[in-house]
């Protein structure tokens, strides 16, 4: 696969450091998922406690590939949130992408979000051939079998913010296109 420059990908460059809370926040909603995500969320909660500002915590100790209860709770509470809320998300990429999608659906903008990803192993990949989503332990440019149609897909460097899913494409398409170009 041809390399993709950073300006031609929609895959986020996740920060390596969870960072501090945004002091401009008037209130906070914190989601922590998985062991490392909960650890980071607790550090953020301690910082927020020192400010005396309101906080709502959504903690989920497991990292199940399906949408977590904590993500659903975050989305529901953000639907009632006011201007000035800061959304702090820490956990595996799959859960973080779901939480980001829920926050954006509730009207949050990038400036209101802080995200720290603890693990990037699991990815949700969309198959445009059978229109299903498959959760797999893959990286961008890896191939895997679609859970819906069993076609061999390549994980493309395109990420849907709305679905929290990477795009898959047929692995054979790349080889076929190269073959046609060489013979034609």
C-alpha positions as CSV (number, residue, x, y, z in Angstrom):
1,X,0.0,0.0,0.0
2,X,1.2,3.5,-0.8
3,X,2.1,5.6,2.2
4,X,-0.3,8.3,3.2
5,X,1.0,11.7,4.3
6,X,-0.6,13.0,7.6
7,X,-2.5,15.8,5.8
8,X,-4.3,13.2,3.7
9,X,-5.8,11.0,6.4
10,X,-8.7,11.5,8.8
11,X,-7.2,9.2,11.4
12,X,-6.5,11.3,14.5
13,X,-3.0,11.7,15.9
14,X,-3.8,10.9,19.5
15,X,-1.8,12.7,22.2
16,X,0.7,10.7,24.1
17,X,0.1,12.6,27.3
18,X,-3.4,12.9,28.8
19,X,-2.7,16.6,29.7
20,X,-4.4,18.8,32.2
21,X,-8.0,19.9,32.5
22,X,-9.1,23.1,30.6
23,X,-9.3,25.8,33.2
24,X,-11.9,27.7,31.1
25,X,-14.4,24.9,31.6
26,X,-17.4,25.8,33.6
27,X,-18.4,22.2,34.2
28,X,-16.9,18.9,33.2
29,X,-18.0,15.5,32.1
30,X,-15.3,12.8,32.4
31,X,-15.4,9.3,30.8
32,X,-12.8,6.7,31.8
33,X,-12.8,3.2,30.3
34,X,-10.5,0.3,30.9
35,X,-7.8,0.2,33.5
36,X,-5.6,2.9,32.1
37,X,-8.5,5.1,31.1
38,X,-10.0,5.0,34.5
39,X,-6.6,5.9,36.0
40,X,-6.4,9.0,33.8
41,X,-10.0,9.9,34.5
42,X,-9.4,9.7,38.2
43,X,-6.4,12.1,37.8
44,X,-8.6,14.5,35.9
45,X,-11.3,14.2,38.5
46,X,-8.8,15.2,41.2
47,X,-7.8,18.3,39.3
48,X,-11.5,19.2,38.7
49,X,-12.2,18.7,42.4
50,X,-9.6,21.4,43.3
51,X,-11.5,23.9,41.1
52,X,-14.9,23.4,42.8
53,X,-16.6,23.3,39.4
54,X,-19.4,20.8,38.7
55,X,-18.4,17.4,37.3
56,X,-20.2,14.3,36.1
57,X,-18.2,11.1,36.0
58,X,-18.8,8.2,33.7
59,X,-16.5,5.3,34.6
60,X,-16.5,2.0,32.8
61,X,-13.9,-0.5,33.9
62,X,-14.3,-2.9,30.9
63,X,-13.4,-2.4,27.3
64,X,-16.1,-4.4,25.5
65,X,-16.2,-3.7,21.7
66,X,-19.9,-2.8,21.8
67,X,-21.0,0.6,23.0
68,X,-20.5,0.8,26.7
69,X,-23.1,1.9,29.3
70,X,-20.8,4.8,30.2
71,X,-20.8,6.1,26.6
72,X,-24.6,6.0,26.5
73,X,-24.8,7.8,29.8
74,X,-22.3,10.5,28.5
75,X,-24.4,11.1,25.4
76,X,-27.6,11.4,27.4
77,X,-26.2,13.8,29.9
78,X,-24.5,15.9,27.2
79,X,-27.9,16.3,25.5
80,X,-28.9,18.4,28.6
81,X,-25.5,20.2,29.0
82,X,-25.0,23.9,28.8
83,X,-22.3,26.0,27.1
84,X,-19.0,25.8,28.9
85,X,-18.9,22.1,29.5
86,X,-15.6,20.3,28.8
87,X,-15.7,16.6,27.9
88,X,-12.7,14.6,29.0
89,X,-12.4,11.1,27.5
90,X,-9.8,8.5,28.4
91,X,-9.7,4.8,27.3
92,X,-9.3,2.5,24.4
93,X,-9.7,4.0,20.9
94,X,-12.8,2.0,20.2
95,X,-14.6,3.4,23.3
96,X,-13.1,6.9,22.8
97,X,-14.4,7.1,19.2
98,X,-17.9,6.1,20.4
99,X,-17.7,8.7,23.1
100,X,-16.5,11.4,20.7
101,X,-19.4,10.6,18.3
102,X,-21.9,10.8,21.2
103,X,-20.4,14.2,22.3
104,X,-20.5,15.6,18.8
105,X,-24.1,14.3,18.3
106,X,-25.0,16.3,21.4
107,X,-23.3,19.5,19.9
108,X,-19.8,19.4,21.4
109,X,-17.1,20.9,19.3
110,X,-13.4,20.0,19.1
111,X,-12.4,22.8,21.5
112,X,-14.6,21.3,24.2
113,X,-13.1,17.8,23.9
114,X,-10.0,16.3,25.4
115,X,-9.2,12.7,24.5
116,X,-6.5,10.4,25.6
117,X,-6.3,6.9,24.0
118,X,-4.8,4.1,26.0
119,X,-5.0,1.3,23.5
120,X,-5.4,1.3,19.7
121,X,-5.6,-2.5,19.1
122,X,-9.3,-2.9,18.4
123,X,-10.8,-1.1,15.4
124,X,-14.4,-0.9,14.1
125,X,-14.2,-1.3,10.3
126,X,-17.0,-0.6,7.8
127,X,-17.4,-2.9,4.8
128,X,-19.0,-1.0,1.9
129,X,-19.8,-4.3,0.2
130,X,-22.2,-5.8,2.8
131,X,-22.6,-2.6,4.8
132,X,-21.7,-4.1,8.2
133,X,-19.3,-3.1,10.9
134,X,-16.7,-5.5,12.2
135,X,-14.6,-5.1,15.3
136,X,-11.2,-6.6,14.7
137,X,-7.7,-6.5,16.3
138,X,-6.0,-4.7,13.3
139,X,-4.0,-1.6,12.4
140,X,-4.4,0.7,9.4
141,X,-3.2,-1.1,6.2
142,X,-3.8,-4.5,7.7
143,X,-6.0,-7.1,6.0
144,X,-8.8,-9.1,7.7
145,X,-11.9,-11.0,6.9
146,X,-15.1,-9.0,7.1
147,X,-17.5,-10.4,9.7
148,X,-20.5,-9.8,7.4
149,X,-19.4,-11.1,4.0
150,X,-16.0,-12.8,4.7
151,X,-14.3,-10.7,2.0
152,X,-10.7,-9.8,2.7
153,X,-10.6,-6.1,3.4
154,X,-7.8,-3.7,3.9
155,X,-8.2,-1.2,6.7
156,X,-8.0,2.2,5.0
157,X,-6.7,5.4,6.6
158,X,-10.1,7.0,6.5
159,X,-12.0,7.3,9.8
160,X,-15.7,8.2,10.0
161,X,-16.2,10.5,12.9
162,X,-20.0,9.9,13.0
163,X,-19.6,6.1,13.1
164,X,-16.3,5.8,14.9
165,X,-15.3,3.4,12.1
166,X,-12.4,2.9,9.7
167,X,-13.2,2.2,6.0
168,X,-12.4,-1.2,4.6
169,X,-11.9,-1.9,1.0
170,X,-11.4,-5.1,-1.0
171,X,-7.8,-6.2,-0.8
172,X,-8.0,-7.6,-4.3
173,X,-8.9,-4.2,-5.8
174,X,-5.4,-2.8,-5.1
175,X,-3.7,-5.8,-6.8
176,X,-6.2,-5.7,-9.7
177,X,-5.6,-2.0,-10.3
178,X,-1.9,-2.5,-10.4
179,X,-2.2,-5.4,-12.8
180,X,-4.4,-3.4,-15.2
181,X,-2.0,-0.5,-15.1
182,X,1.0,-2.7,-16.0
183,X,-0.8,-4.4,-18.9
184,X,-2.7,-1.4,-20.4
